[in-house]
Amino acid sequence: MIRLTDISKTFNKGQPNEVMAIDALDLTIAAGEYLVIVGSNGSGKSTLLNLVAGSILPTSGTINFDGEDVTRLPDHRRSKWIARVFQNPLSGTAPDLSIIDNFRLAALRTGHKGLRIGVNDVFKARVREKIATLNMGLEIKTGQLMGSLSGGQRQALTLLMSVMDDCNILLLDEPSAALDPRSADIVMRTADSLIKQFNLTAMLVTHNLKDAYTYGNRIIQMSEGKVLHDLSAEQKAGLMQNDLFGWFS
Ligand SMILES: Nc1ncnc2c1ncn2[C@@H]1O[C@H](COP(=O)(O)OP(=O)(O)OP(=O)(O)O)[C@@H](O)[C@H]1O
């Protein structure tokens, strides 16, 4: 569970360009919840994700993961809880290494769920098996360089590698925004099935209202650093796509 209590973030405090990006926000995200975050440009969505990740620290307020106070922990000290996927498919993988070596590197970095490095052939077979679940045909190309893959293929593999870490929180920062519609669809569906498979607590920031409508079991709209709308799973299920478009009119 993620709990943000009375969180504020002000950039450039005391300067003429002072901005209150997050304004006294209270937000609790239950374990296994998939929270979708929408909002206009500058409403505070990325700042919220950065605060949860620890890549920026709040001006005031507290952040708890599973009851543990992480407010002052920098991002590298939160990595045992958190995996993060960014918009840019080039981030998060090593382009000059093969697919299998990228998985090996990731496995060395953290203990992978159900994926011990062990004997080489066993490791390769397990990685292939995991990759096959993506249905992209990449399991027969594990010797290929990561940098030679399409953005969508890389992003799907990045997702797979990151959730196989022993984390229980997945932060998705517009993970499909830089992709063509078909690849974007694959990445969003992959994220959805991995979140369910590993019972992750997930936060998705997106400008794509179709994705916001389709995925997740709770949705919030941010505005000026506050939560303007907050719909539970039940309320979201009753939401019409046009209602969502209406939030932005
Ligand atoms: N590092 C920073 N320094 C100064 N101001 C910042 C910084 N990061 C964000 N801001 C400001 O904080 C406010 C919220 O920005 P944020 O990036 O969180 O919005 P967003 O909802 O993610 O926007 P977008 O949809 O455009 O990505 C904006 O006014 C932005 O200019």
The ligand as an ORCA input file, in Angstrom:
! r2SCAN-3c Opt
* xyz 0 1
  N      11.995     20.346    -11.817
  C      11.095     21.328    -11.876
  N      11.454     22.610    -11.639
  C      10.555     23.601    -11.678
  N       9.243     23.432    -11.947
  C       8.834     22.177    -12.194
  C       9.731     21.065    -12.183
  N       9.030     19.940    -12.463
  C       7.747     20.328    -12.654
  N       7.623     21.664    -12.501
  C       6.393     22.444    -12.594
  O       5.428     21.816    -11.763
  C       4.138     21.832    -12.374
  C       3.651     20.400    -12.514
  O       4.473     19.745    -13.492
  P       4.328     18.207    -13.859
  O       5.437     17.886    -14.774
  O       4.178     17.406    -12.621
  O       2.942     18.211    -14.630
  P       2.282     17.075    -15.540
  O       0.861     16.998    -15.123
  O       3.083     15.841    -15.479
  O       2.398     17.739    -16.962
  P       2.543     17.082    -18.438
  O       1.235     16.462    -18.743
  O       2.819     18.274    -19.296
  O       3.686     16.124    -18.407
  C       4.315     22.553    -13.707
  O       3.963     23.903    -13.518
  C       5.798     22.421    -13.990
  O       6.264     23.486    -14.772
*
